[in-house]
């Protein structure tokens, strides 16, 4: 199943409280439950003004549907072509 990286512009994201992040996460999980098991949220990285999310989904359209239903921006969606890590250098 393809993996995608989603860039979400969210000014002030790095200043969100744990409670606010919990609420965003709960909304995302609620939407995912309603969409079925084909789309999965792996993890997200919060920076000062953006959130980068990693999802597994059959296609980009499903990622966009999740964003629309959850009220989340999806400013950029990129399909992961390859994953590398330090062991790639060996």
QUIHUZI-V967717 format. One record per residue. SS is DSSP state (@ for helix, = for strand, . for the rest). D_CENTER is the distance of its C-alpha to the mean C-alpha in whole Angstrom. Layout:
ss=SS d_center=D_CENTER
ss=SS d_center=D_CENTER
This chain:
ss=. d_center=15
ss=. d_center=13
ss== d_center=10
ss== d_center=8
ss== d_center=7
ss== d_center=5
ss== d_center=8
ss== d_center=8
ss== d_center=12
ss=. d_center=13
ss=. d_center=16
ss=. d_center=17
ss=@ d_center=14
ss=@ d_center=16
ss=@ d_center=18
ss=. d_center=17
ss=. d_center=18
ss=@ d_center=17
ss=@ d_center=18
ss=@ d_center=16
ss=@ d_center=13
ss=@ d_center=14
ss=@ d_center=15
ss=@ d_center=11
ss=@ d_center=10
ss=@ d_center=13
ss=@ d_center=12
ss=@ d_center=9
ss=@ d_center=11
ss=@ d_center=14
ss=@ d_center=12
ss=@ d_center=11
ss=@ d_center=15
ss=@ d_center=16
ss=@ d_center=15
ss=. d_center=16
ss=. d_center=15
ss=. d_center=14
ss=. d_center=11
ss== d_center=9
ss== d_center=6
ss== d_center=8
ss== d_center=7
ss== d_center=6
ss== d_center=9
ss== d_center=10
ss=. d_center=13
ss=. d_center=16
ss=. d_center=15
ss== d_center=11
ss== d_center=8
ss== d_center=6
ss== d_center=3
ss== d_center=5
ss== d_center=5
ss== d_center=9
ss=. d_center=11
ss=. d_center=14
ss=. d_center=13
ss=@ d_center=12
ss=@ d_center=14
ss=@ d_center=12
ss=@ d_center=8
ss=@ d_center=10
ss=@ d_center=12
ss=@ d_center=9
ss=@ d_center=9
ss=@ d_center=13
ss=@ d_center=13
ss=@ d_center=11
ss=. d_center=13
ss=. d_center=10
ss=. d_center=10
ss=. d_center=9
ss=. d_center=11
ss== d_center=11
ss== d_center=9
ss== d_center=11
ss== d_center=12
ss=. d_center=13
ss=. d_center=17
ss=. d_center=17
ss=. d_center=17
ss=. d_center=19
ss=. d_center=20
ss=@ d_center=24
ss=@ d_center=25
ss=@ d_center=25
ss=@ d_center=28
ss=. d_center=30
